Amino acid sequence: MPQIEVKIPPMGESISSGLLTKWHVGDGDLVKKDQPLFELETDKITTEGTAESAGKIALKVKGGSDVKIGEVVATIDTSAAPAAAAVSVAKEAAAAATQSPAVRRLAEETGVDPKSVPGTGKAGRVTKGDMLAAAGAAPSAPPSIPAAAPTVASGANGRPAKSGERQTRRKLSPLRQRIAQRLVAAKQESAMLTTFNEVDMSAVIALRAKYQDDFVKKNGIKLGFMSFFTKAVVNALMEVPNVNAQIDGDTIVENHFYDIGVAVSTEKGLMVPVVRDCDRLGMAQIEIAIAEAAKRAREGKITLEELEGGVFTITNGGIFGSMLSTPIINPPQSAILGLHSITERPVAAAGQVVIRPMMYLALSYDHRLIDGREAVTFLLKVKQAIEDPARLLLSV
């Protein structure tokens, strides 16, 4: 019987194992070539394994298992490939034929794929009600074959915890363990200090409002705040090059490139995709690069290469409503800029009290390399560029 082995793929020299968090298919399912099979989480990234060929799959490990790079986790009987293809074509044809205009309209509006929705109509047809329910429902649970038993708290006398217990327990994921290690290391191995300033967002908000429609028409993406701050950071790094340096043992490594990391929150934890050569990119290119990297990170499709090599990080807690925080450096970088929520506050301007949209900025830095004067100057350069965006064009 012709079979191929499904192995855990290489993820980089520093990664030797991972956690197969869940299967997207069940034991004995017919799969198509390039179909996602499982989700793999390592201490650095989360990715998907796909089928190299169509056929019938036999699972060898359970979801939730620790696996090694190169380990065989399933086999695919390729002699069943024609049946798999036929079943796939039949399913797609049947789904298309049974979709009513209302279902097709809801699919376009909500982004929900009717093929993924269990139909309750006649002959299994997907109804408008099914689509509305799917659009408002939480993501379905992964296949139970072969699923690992959940880790729960122990009740009295070692019995499993029942509904209403005060605690449950679950193992830290590899990514969360890695995040924890790096955060603790950053605190222990650097002389971290944070300096603050505030910035009037009026000019950037007005500029976005004036050119937003034209920007979207030309580039297919909205003009956000991150491209302004990315350009402002690059400008400040050029003015204060010590912030764009790193300590390697007893050596100072000076960087002469501007690869900026942008922190992205995902279900698995915080990731920092890197946008390369931001000094050479336009605003639209930066917005597109950030949006695409964030999408891949949240979908678990980000690669290790996309997370490495940044010289500086920007993190925006303001999207969650944070008013002020002290971000932690992302080693081996020497500084990180924290953005916060924009709130209207009374400020003094030209001898009068006026209401302006203000944002607090926080720069955490390694005081072993960066002096207070340099940190304050850097943050002031960012503030000036945001309050007067023409500076970004003139590089002043």
N, C-alpha and C positions, 0 to 999 in steps of 0.2 A: 504494500500500500504506500504510494508516494506521499511523503510527509516532509514538511519543513519545520524547523524549530523556531519558536519565538523567543528571542533572547533579550535581556536587558542591554540596551545599547550603551556604548562608551559615552561619557558625559564630560570628559576632561581629565587631565592627568591627576588632579587632586581629588577626584571623586571615585570612590571604590564601591560604594553601596548606596542604597536608597530604600524608600518605603513604597511598596506598591499599594497605593491608598485604596484604589477601587478598580474593578473591571467594568468596562462599558458594554461587555457582551457576556452571555451566559455559556456554561459548559454545553457543548454540542450545537451551538448556534452556527448557522451558515454566515460567513463573513465575506466582504468584498475586498479587493485589493485596495490598499491605502486607507481602509476603514480604521478609525481610532479603536484600539483594543483596551488599553489600560492607562491609568494615570500614575506617574512615577514622581515621587517627591524626594529630592535630595536636600543636603544642607545648604544648597545655593539656589537651585531653581526647581520648578515643577514643570514637567513636560508630559507628552503623550507618546505611547508606543502604538505603531500602526501595523497593519497586516501587509506582509510582503507579497502575498498572493491570496487569491480567493480560495475558499474551501470550507471545510467543517473544522471548527476549533475544539480542542480538548485542553482544558485548563489544568495546570500542574501545581499551582500555588493558590492560596486563598487571598482575597482582598484584605489589606491590612498587614501583609507579611513583609518582613525585612528581606531584601534580596541583594545579591551581589551583581556587579557589572559582569555581563557575559552569562549569567545564570539563565537556564532554560525555564521559562514560566508557562509555556503552552506549546502545543504542536498544532499544525494545520494540515488536514488531509486534503491535498490538492486535487485528488480524484473527484472530489465533490464540487469542484469549481464551477462546472457548467450548471449544476443545480443551484448553486449560490447565485450565479448571475441571473438564472431564470427567475428565481424567487424574487430577487431585487427588482428586475424589470416588471414583473407582475404586480408587485406591491406598489411601485411608483405609478404604474398605469392605472391601477385600481384607485389609488388615492386621488390622482388627477381627475378621474372620471366622476368621483363621488363628491367633489368639492362644489358646493353651491356658490353663487355669486357673493352671498353674505360672508361665507367662510373665507373666500379668496380676499375679500375686502378687509376683513379682520386680520388676515395673515399679513397683508401689506401694512396695516396700521400698527399692529402690535409686534410684528417680527416673530410671532409664534409660528413654527412650521406645523401645518396640519398633519403631516405624516408622523409627528411625534405625539399627537393627541389621541388618546383612546376614544373611539367613536361610540356614542350611545344611541345613535339613530338606527334606522332599519338597515339590516345587513352590515352593521358596523360603521355606518356613515358618520362622519364628523359633522356635528351640528353647530349652529351659531352659539348655543349655550355651552357646548364643549369648549369652543374657542375662548369665550369670555371667562369660563372657569379656569382654563389653562393660563390665560394671561394674568389672572390675579392670584394664581396659586404659587406656592413655593416650589423650587426645583424638586423633582421626584428623587426618591432614594435610589442608590445604585443597585444593580442586580444582586439578588441574594445568593446566587450560585457562583462560586463558593465564597460566601461572605464570612468575615471574621466576626466573632462575638464581640459586642461592645464592651468596653471596660467601664465598670460601674463601681460605685462605692460599696463597701461591705456594711451590712446592717448588723444587728445584734447576733452574737454567736457566729459571725462569719457569713451569715446568709446574704445573698445579693440584695442590694438596695431596692426598695419598692417605690412606687410612685409616691411623691410627697416627702421622700427622704431629704435631709438638709444638705447633703453633699453628694457629688459624683466625682469620679476621678478618671482622667484620661492622660495618656502619655504625650509628652511634648513631641511635636513633629520635628523631623530633622531640620527643616528650615527655621522653625522657632528656636530650636536649640542653638543653631548657628547664630541667629540674631542675638540671642541672650549672651553668647560667648563674646561676640564682637562688641556689644554695648559695654559689658563689664571690662573688657580689655581696653576700650577707648578711655574709660574713666581711670583705670589703673596705670596705663602706660603713657598718658599725656597730662600736661599741666593745663587742663581745660578751664577756660574762663569765657564769660559771655558779656558782650556789651550791647547796648540797646540804642535805638533811635526811633523816630516816628516819621512817616512820610505822608504828605498830602497827595491823595490820589486824583485830585480834581483834573489835572491836565491829561492824564492817561485816560480817565473815564470820558472826558470830552472828545479826545482824539478817537477813541474807539467808537463813540456814538456817531461822529461825523463821517467816518470812513468804513464802518462795519459792513454796510450793504455792498459797497463796491469791492471790499476785500473778499467777502464771501463769493460774490459773482466771479471774481477773477481766480480765486484759489480753492474754492470748494470747502473752506473751513473757516470757522469764526476766529476773529482776532481776540485772543485772550490776554490775560495779564502776564502769563509765564514768559512769553517771548520778550516782553519789555524788561522783565527782571533778569532774564538770561543775558540779554544784550547789556544791561546795566552792570551785571556781574563781570562780564568779559571786559568791559571798559574799566571797571575798578581793578581787576586783576592786572591789567596792563599798567595802570597807574601805581599800584602797590604790588610789585612782583613777588615779594616775600610771602604773600598769602597764597601764591601759586607755586609754593615749594613744599618739600616733604623732608622729614628726617629719616635717614636710613642708617641706623647705628650711630656712628660719630660723623656722618656725612650729611650735608645738605644737598638735596637733589632739586635743582631748579627746573621747572617745566616751562617750555616755551610754546606750548599748544594749549587749546582751550576746549577740552572735552568736559562738558558739564553734566553732572548727574542730577536727575529730577526724581525725587522720591514719589513712589506710587503705592497706594494702599490696596492690597488684594486680600482675598479671603484667607490666604495662607500666611500673610504677613507683609511687612514692608519690603518693597524691592526698589532698587535705584537704577533704572536704565540710564545709559549714558548717551547723550547727543554729541556726536563728534564734530570737532572744528567749528564751534559756534561763532568764532570770529569771522568765518567765511560765509556763513548762512544768513539769508534774509529772514525777516519776521515770519513770512508764510512757511518757509522751509523749517524753521524751528517749531512752529505750531504743529505742522504735519508730523514731524519726527517725534515730538512728545506724544501726540495723540496715538500714533501707530505703536509706539513702544509701550504706552500704558495699556492699550488694547491687548497686545500680545502678553503682557505681564499678567493681566487679569484672566486671560484665557489659558494661562499655563503654557504658552508657546514661546516664551522669551528664551533666548539662548544665553549660555554662560558668557560668551564674548560680548554681548550687549550690556552686561552688568559690570564689566571690568575696565579699568584704565582711566576712570574719571579723576579730574584734578580738584574738583570743587562740587559741592552738593547744594541744591536748593530744595527745601521741604516746605510745603504749604499746609500748615495746620488750620489756616483760616477757612478752608472749605468745610471743615467740621465744626466751625464756630469758635475755635480757640482765639482768645484775646491776647494771650502772652504766654510764651514758653521759652525754655532754654534747650535748644536741640543739641544732640550729642554728635560729635565728630564721626565721620565715616572713614575709618583708617584705610589706607595710610595717608589720607588727605589731612590737611592741617586746619581746615575751617569749613563751616557750614552756615548757610543763611536760612533763617526761619522766617516765613511770612505768616501773617495772622489775618483775622477777619477785618473787613473794612466797616468802620462804624462812624456815623456822623457825630462829631464832637465840637464843642465851642473852642476855638483857638484865637489867638491874637494875631491880627494881620493889619499892618499899616495903622497901628494905633487904635484899632477897633476889634471888638469881639465878633467873630463870624463863625458860621457853622460850615464845617468842611468834612469830606469823607477821609478819615484818617486810618492809617494802618501802622501798627507797631512792627518794627524789624528787630531781629535778634541775630547777632553774629557770635557763634561759639568758635573759639580758636585755641590752638595749642600755644600756650604762652612761652614754651621753650624756644619757639622759632619766631613767633610774631609778637612784637611789642605792643603795648596798649596804644601808642601813638599810631602805629600802622593799622591796627584794628579799627580805631575810631575814624581814621582817614578813609579806609576802605568803605566803611558803612556810610560815611558822609558822601562819598562819590556815588554810591548806589542811590542814595536819597536825592542828590542833585539831578541825576539822570532821569529819575522817575518824575520828579516835580517839573523838570524842563526837558521833555523828550528830544528836543532839537539837539541837545548835547550828544545824543547817541549817533546822530548823523555826522556831527562835527568831531566826535571822539575827544571831547573836552570835559 
